Amino acid sequence: MGLLTESANNNHEVRELEDGLDSYGTWLEKHPSALDSFEGMVAVADGKKLVLFLDYDGTLSPIVNDPNRAFMSDAMRSAVREAASLFPTAIVSGRSIDKVNDFVKLENVVYAGSHGMDISTPSASLKHQDEGHQIQSVDEQIIEVLEKKIKPIKGAMVEDNRFCVSVHYRRVNQEDVDTLKEMVHSTVKAYPNFRISGGKMVMEIRPSINWNKGRALEYLLDTFGFNSSSDFLPLYIGDDKTDEDAFEVIQGLGRGFPIIVSSVTRDTKASYSLHDPDEVMEFLLRLAKWKKEAESTVPKI
Ligand SMILES: O=P(O)(O)OC[C@H]1O[C@H](O[C@H]2O[C@H](CO)[C@@H](O)[C@H](O)[C@H]2O)[C@H](O)[C@@H](O)[C@@H]1O
């Protein structure tokens, strides 16, 4: 993907691109390409258990205008399937678990939807508990009120992600974006148990609880049985603001690989970068190849 193709209709991101043209190289020095750093990374991972965490939109599928058409390519699906056959793998998304499952269509991965609030493993399913109360699916009323309120804004769209809601403005005229944002803020004000976070041309309305993709990563490491082990390495690939919570947890652990997918300079806690989903696919294939070769050279006793 070229430097100027991603989200070219987003003025802010275009400005970021223009500003970033000179400094992208400098940014890459701080967040080196995971492909260029591959040999060093696998040298660290040798003999350890890598655990993979993959975001969906913008990581496994390219960002597109219509959220309902963010399909994953067959080639990407087969790369993820291959990697997941060799490493414990979770897909961690802001989407509802059912929607991300419909897009990914793989059985050998664990799904964490609604920014990690809804987790399904082969053996159990967790709807995040907050102070002893299981959180409820987002009140139908919020969705109805939001839909009604934003109706006059052409191109705006509400997406029900089960435990959170997205209001999309990628297809909204630039001059209407501030009005839309104001409408969403004033609507959500009436629901003190919810807060708004941002993403790529989307406002995400989520329960005000201390749970995010980082907490989901910790929970999943536990579920995979790595809580007491000292030889695991989490590897998380994501492109959006909500993925920063997971990068932060990995930095806090002092082990593992936080990798951001970005073709522009970004403020991030990730240590490595990949330019776009094509590079994510290439990286996953290299990882699988490395693991298979490593396993075939282990002497059989
Ligand atoms: O955590 P993720 O899996 O990255 O989900 C974050 C949001 O992703 C989706 O929206 C983004 O991708 C859309 C399709 O490419 C794009 O049209 C939109 O502008 C992006 O923000 C999803 O639709 C949202 O509900 C997720 O919250």
The ligand as a MOL file (V3000), in Angstrom:
LIG
                    3D

  0  0  0     0  0            999 V3000
M  V30 BEGIN CTAB
M  V30 COUNTS 27 28 0 0 0
M  V30 BEGIN ATOM
M  V30 1 O -10.3130 -3.3270 17.0450 0
M  V30 2 P -10.5560 -3.3740 15.5770 0
M  V30 3 O -10.8110 -4.7490 15.0510 0
M  V30 4 O -9.4930 -2.6510 14.8010 0
M  V30 5 O -11.9150 -2.5400 15.3990 0
M  V30 6 C -11.9230 -1.1190 15.4810 0
M  V30 7 C -13.0690 -0.5960 14.6550 0
M  V30 8 O -12.8960 -1.2160 13.3730 0
M  V30 9 C -13.9230 -1.0200 12.4080 0
M  V30 10 O -13.8710 0.3170 11.9420 0
M  V30 11 C -12.6840 0.6230 11.2220 0
M  V30 12 O -12.6150 -0.1940 10.0380 0
M  V30 13 C -13.6990 0.0500 9.0850 0
M  V30 14 C -13.5330 -0.9480 7.9510 0
M  V30 15 O -12.2800 -0.8650 7.3410 0
M  V30 16 C -13.6210 1.5110 8.6180 0
M  V30 17 O -14.6740 1.7680 7.6960 0
M  V30 18 C -13.7410 2.4380 9.8370 0
M  V30 19 O -13.5820 3.7820 9.4220 0
M  V30 20 C -12.6560 2.0950 10.8570 0
M  V30 21 O -12.8200 2.8610 12.0500 0
M  V30 22 C -15.2770 -1.3650 12.9800 0
M  V30 23 O -16.2820 -1.0980 12.0170 0
M  V30 24 C -15.5390 -0.6280 14.2870 0
M  V30 25 O -16.7680 -1.0080 14.8410 0
M  V30 26 C -14.4240 -1.0140 15.2560 0
M  V30 27 O -14.6440 -0.3680 16.4880 0
M  V30 END ATOM
M  V30 BEGIN BOND
M  V30 1 2 1 2
M  V30 2 1 2 3
M  V30 3 1 2 4
M  V30 4 1 2 5
M  V30 5 1 5 6
M  V30 6 1 6 7
M  V30 7 1 7 8
M  V30 8 1 7 26
M  V30 9 1 8 9
M  V30 10 1 9 10
M  V30 11 1 9 22
M  V30 12 1 10 11
M  V30 13 1 11 12
M  V30 14 1 11 20
M  V30 15 1 12 13
M  V30 16 1 13 14
M  V30 17 1 13 16
M  V30 18 1 14 15
M  V30 19 1 16 17
M  V30 20 1 16 18
M  V30 21 1 18 19
M  V30 22 1 18 20
M  V30 23 1 20 21
M  V30 24 1 22 23
M  V30 25 1 22 24
M  V30 26 1 24 25
M  V30 27 1 24 26
M  V30 28 1 26 27
M  V30 END BOND
M  V30 END CTAB
M  END
